[in-house]
Amino acid sequence: MKNNDPVTITLTTLHPDGYALSADGKQAVLGALAGEVVVAEPWARKHKRHYFKTRSVVTASADRVEPPCAAASHCGGCSFQHFEPGAQILFKQQQLVNALAQFQPEMLLPPLMGPLLGYRSKARLGVKYVDKKARVLVGFREKLKPYVAEIATCKVLKPSVGEQLPALSQAIADLSEPRSVPQIEVAVGDTETALVIRHLSPLTAEDSARLQLLGEQAGFSIYLQPGNESTVHKIYPQDGRERLVYSLPAYHLSYEFHPLDFTQVNQVINRQMIQQAIALLDLQGEDQVLDAFCGIGNFSLPMARTAASVLGLELSPASVARAQENAALNGISNARFGVSDLFSETLEIPDFHSFNKVLLDPPRSGALAVCKKLATHKPKRVVYVACNPVTLARDAAILVAGGYRFEAAGVIDMFPHTTHVESIACFSR
């Protein structure tokens, strides 16, 4: 843009990445919806497209609502706070349907939905000392920009940390070198909130004392990370215990996890998702189950409550060790775990032909190598939990071509107000 004057833009479509587009696709507006006319100000330019931020709405969509957060227009933590929640989930469901256009499931499952605010238990927050403001900002990055958004509270984070951002900002500002802190990892368990503070320069004794005081006053467990992940250590409380806990009451399970372990960000939805996955697998007492991409045993242990045996495989040795610890913690002896590169083209799975049911929960890159194996072995049922509709569609095509029925698929609202599309799918033979 030649200047920063606001312009009036008519929007025709809503893009999956969270902005609305003009008819020619050259103008993208954050905070707008399809069918709206808005006054917008220039915001950024990327990939030959001009991005704008909504200043005011001339003609509103019927799906527009007032964002619950004052920072929704510029904070990159959310994209759709102005989008009515029911319409949000239908928009995500349509993305799943579109991705699966070549191989439609026989049944579309009702969406799994939960809390819209205060749900997020894992996050990486940016930290920045801003000279012009003479203060430290802590939060998510701005939309399409590297700057840390200025926010007083975060409505989607768990309140134990989302309402404590000013105290956290001040504690970092009080350090001897506040510019040396680039990020903070947040992890929230059932009863404890942990902060892992990354610092690029050594902390003084006074710095450590200041962060311990933050922990005491705000109720945080404080961890420091001076280098790579192996350097993470807890400084408050000084109890020698570097674990948080989340529970699955329906299965009488408690999980211990390190703040940097991968866990689902939305525990209410996680509990629903596990129950749905087990129902779709139709687990029986004689079943031999493979849990591929098992993490710390999130699905493995509840499945082991019913199945004869479960094998969990995962690339991360730390996750496998944690899964083994949690099996022992819960007195589960019919679940075993191993380290395996499930992405390898030469993938070999021990006793692969003994499994009659399989659960897949891969990262965004999907489960290509495992699905190629499944297409030849054909266990009785496969349930696939996906965080990327595109790779789910690719892998579903492999399973269908291998003779599977594509029974069902549906969306999971793991990340309300964001562009993330989580889903679950079921295949059988």
Residue pairs with C-beta under 8 A, 6 or more apart in sequence:
1 42
1 45
1 50
3 42
4 41
4 42
5 41
6 39
6 40
6 41
6 55
7 39
7 40
7 52
8 37
8 38
8 39
8 40
8 58
9 22
9 27
9 29
9 32
9 37
9 38
9 39
9 40
9 52
10 22
10 23
10 36
10 37
11 20
11 21
11 22
11 29
11 32
11 33
11 34
11 35
11 36
11 37
11 38
12 20
12 21
12 22
12 23
12 34
12 35
13 20
13 21
13 34
14 20
14 21
14 33
14 34
14 91
15 21
15 28
16 95
16 419
16 421
17 79
17 419
18 30
18 79
18 80
18 143
18 418
18 419
19 28
19 29
19 30
19 32
19 51
19 79
20 28
20 29
20 32
20 33
20 34
20 36
21 27
21 28
21 29
22 28
22 29
25 49
26 49
26 50
27 49
27 50
27 52
28 49
28 50
28 51
28 52
29 38
29 40
29 51
29 52
29 53
29 54
30 43
30 51
30 52
30 53
30 54
30 73
30 79
30 143
30 144
31 38
31 53
31 54
31 72
31 73
31 82
32 38
32 40
32 54
32 57
32 82
33 61
33 63
33 64
33 82
33 83
34 61
35 59
35 61
36 57
36 58
36 59
36 60
36 61
36 64
37 57
37 58
37 59
38 54
38 55
38 56
38 57
38 58
39 54
39 55
39 56
39 57
39 58
40 52
40 53
40 54
40 55
41 52
41 53
41 55
42 50
42 51
42 52
43 51
43 52
43 53
43 143
43 144
44 51
44 144
44 145
45 51
46 144
51 144
53 73
53 74
53 143
54 73
54 82
57 64
63 83
63 84
63 87
64 82
64 83
64 84
65 81
65 82
65 83
65 84
66 82
67 73
67 81
67 82
68 81
68 117
68 155
69 75
69 78
69 81
69 151
69 153
69 154
69 155
69 156
70 151
70 152
71 139
71 149
71 150
71 151
72 78
72 81
72 82
74 142
74 143
74 149
75 139
75 140
75 142
75 143
75 149
75 151
75 154
76 140
76 141
76 142
76 143
76 144
76 145
76 149
77 123
77 139
77 140
77 149
77 154
77 156
77 418
78 156
78 417
78 418
79 143
79 417
79 418
79 419
80 88
80 417
80 418
80 419
81 155
81 417
83 91
83 417
85 113
85 116
85 416
88 413
88 416
88 417
89 111
89 113
89 411
89 413
92 111
92 411
92 413
92 421
93 108
93 111
93 410
93 411
95 389
95 421
96 389
96 392
96 409
96 410
96 411
96 421
96 423
97 104
97 108
98 389
99 389
99 390
99 392
99 393
100 389
100 392
100 393
100 396
100 409
102 393
102 397
103 393
103 396
103 397
103 400
103 406
104 406
105 406
105 407
105 408
105 409
105 425
105 426
106 405
106 406
106 407
106 408
107 407
107 408
108 408
108 409
108 410
109 276
109 408
109 409
109 410
109 424
110 410
111 410
111 411
111 412
111 413
112 269
112 272
112 273
112 276
112 410
112 411
112 412
112 413
112 424
113 269
113 413
114 266
114 268
114 269
114 272
114 413
114 416
115 266
115 268
115 416
116 416
116 417
117 155
117 156
117 416
118 155
118 156
118 157
118 158
118 159
118 162
119 156
119 158
119 265
119 266
119 268
119 269
119 416
120 156
120 157
120 158
120 162
120 265
120 266
120 415
121 158
121 186
121 187
121 188
121 189
121 246
121 263
121 265
121 266
121 267
122 186
122 187
122 188
122 263
122 264
122 265
123 140
123 157
123 185
123 186
123 265
124 183
124 184
124 185
124 186
125 138
125 139
125 140
125 183
125 184
125 185
125 186
126 137
126 138
126 139
126 140
126 141
126 148
126 182
126 183
127 136
127 137
127 138
127 148
127 172
127 181
127 182
127 183
127 184
128 136
128 137
128 147
128 148
128 182
129 135
129 136
129 172
129 173
129 178
129 179
130 136
130 137
130 148
133 150
135 169
135 173
136 169
136 170
136 172
136 173
136 178
136 181
137 148
137 149
137 150
137 169
138 148
138 165
138 168
138 169
138 172
138 184
139 148
139 149
139 150
139 151
139 154
139 165
140 148
140 149
140 151
140 154
141 147
141 148
141 149
142 148
142 149
151 165
152 165
152 166
153 162
153 163
153 165
154 161
154 162
154 165
155 162
156 162
156 416
156 417
157 186
158 188
158 193
160 188
160 193
160 219
161 168
161 186
161 188
161 193
161 195
161 220
164 218
164 220
167 214
167 217
167 218
168 184
168 195
168 214
168 218
171 210
171 211
171 213
171 214
172 178
172 181
172 197
174 210
175 181
175 203
175 207
175 210
175 211
176 203
176 204
176 206
176 207
177 201
180 199
180 200
180 201
181 197
181 198
181 199
181 200
182 198
182 200
183 198
184 195
184 196
184 197
184 198
185 195
185 196
185 198
185 225
185 259
185 260
186 193
186 194
186 195
186 196
187 193
187 194
187 196
187 244
187 257
187 259
187 260
187 261
187 263
188 194
188 244
189 244
189 245
189 246
189 257
190 244
190 245
190 246
190 247
190 267
191 245
192 221
192 244
192 245
193 219
193 220
193 221
194 220
194 221
194 222
194 223
194 244
194 259
195 215
195 220
195 221
195 222
195 223
195 259
196 223
196 224
196 225
196 232
196 259
196 260
197 211
197 222
197 223
197 224
197 225
198 225
199 224
199 225
199 226
202 226
203 211
203 224
203 226
208 224
208 235
211 222
211 224
211 235
211 236
212 222
212 235
212 236
214 220
214 222
215 221
215 222
215 235
215 236
215 237
216 236
220 236
221 234
221 236
221 237
221 244
221 259
222 234
222 235
222 236
223 232
223 233
223 234
223 235
223 242
223 259
224 232
224 233
224 235
225 231
225 232
229 260
232 242
232 258
232 259
232 260
233 242
234 240
234 241
234 242
242 258
242 259
243 256
243 257
243 258
244 256
244 257
244 258
244 259
245 254
245 255
245 256
245 257
246 254
246 255
246 257
246 263
246 267
247 253
247 254
247 255
248 254
248 255
248 271
248 274
248 301
248 302
249 271
250 271
250 275
250 302
251 274
251 301
251 302
251 305
252 305
252 330
253 301
253 302
253 305
253 326
253 330
254 329
254 330
255 263
255 296
255 297
255 298
255 301
255 326
255 329
256 322
256 325
256 326
256 329
257 263
257 296
257 322
258 318
258 322
261 295
261 296
261 318
261 319
261 322
262 295
262 296
262 316
262 319
263 295
263 296
263 298
264 270
264 273
264 298
264 414
265 414
265 415
266 414
266 415
269 412
269 413
269 414
270 298
270 414
272 412
273 385
273 412
273 414
273 424
274 298
274 299
274 302
276 424
277 299
277 359
277 383
277 385
277 424
278 299
278 302
278 303
278 306
280 381
280 383
280 407
280 408
280 424
280 426
281 287
281 289
281 303
281 357
281 359
281 381
281 383
281 426
282 381
283 289
283 303
283 306
283 307
283 357
284 306
284 307
285 306
285 307
285 308
286 308
287 306
287 307
287 308
287 356
287 357
288 307
288 308
288 309
288 354
288 355
288 356
288 357
289 303
289 307
289 309
289 310
289 311
289 355
289 356
289 357
289 358
289 359
290 310
290 311
290 313
290 349
290 352
290 355
290 357
290 358
290 359
290 379
291 297
291 299
291 300
291 303
291 310
291 311
291 312
291 313
291 358
291 359
291 361
292 313
292 342
292 358
292 359
292 360
292 361
292 362
292 367
292 370
293 313
293 314
293 342
293 360
293 361
293 362
293 363
293 367
294 300
294 312
294 313
294 314
294 319
294 320
294 323
294 337
294 361
295 314
295 316
295 319
295 323
295 361
296 319
296 322
296 323
296 326
297 312
297 322
297 323
297 326
297 327
297 335
297 337
298 361
299 359
299 361
299 385
300 310
300 312
300 323
300 327
300 335
300 337
301 310
301 323
301 326
301 327
301 330
301 332
301 335
303 310
303 335
303 359
304 310
304 327
304 332
304 334
304 335
305 332
307 334
307 357
308 334
309 334
309 335
309 336
310 334
310 335
310 336
311 335
311 336
311 337
311 338
311 350
311 351
311 355
312 320
312 323
312 335
312 336
312 337
312 338
313 337
313 338
313 339
313 340
313 342
313 349
314 320
314 323
314 337
314 338
314 339
314 340
314 342
315 339
315 340
315 341
315 342
315 343
316 339
317 339
320 337
320 338
320 339
323 335
323 337
324 337
327 333
327 335
327 336
327 337
338 350
340 347
340 349
341 347
342 362
342 367
342 369
342 370
343 365
343 368
343 369
344 369
345 369
347 369
347 370
347 373
349 370
349 373
352 373
352 377
353 377
355 377
355 379
356 379
356 380
356 381
357 379
357 380
357 381
357 382
358 370
358 374
358 379
358 381
358 382
358 383
359 382
359 383
359 384
359 385
360 367
360 370
360 371
360 382
360 383
360 384
360 385
361 385
362 370
362 386
362 391
363 387
364 387
364 388
364 391
365 388
365 391
366 386
366 388
366 391
366 392
366 394
366 395
367 384
367 391
367 395
368 391
368 394
368 395
368 398
371 395
371 398
371 399
372 398
374 382
374 398
374 399
374 402
374 404
375 398
375 399
375 401
375 402
375 403
375 404
376 402
378 402
378 403
378 404
378 429
379 429
380 428
380 429
381 426
381 427
381 428
382 399
382 404
382 426
382 427
382 428
383 424
383 425
383 426
383 427
384 392
384 395
384 396
384 424
384 425
384 426
384 427
385 412
385 422
385 423
385 424
386 392
386 422
386 423
386 424
386 425
387 414
387 420
387 421
387 422
388 421
389 421
389 423
392 409
392 423
392 425
396 406
396 425
396 427
399 406
399 427
400 406
400 427
403 429
404 427
404 428
404 429
405 427
405 428
405 429
406 425
406 427
407 426
407 427
407 428
408 425
408 426
409 423
409 424
409 425
409 426
410 423
410 424
411 421
411 422
411 423
412 422
412 423
412 424
413 422
414 420
414 422
415 422
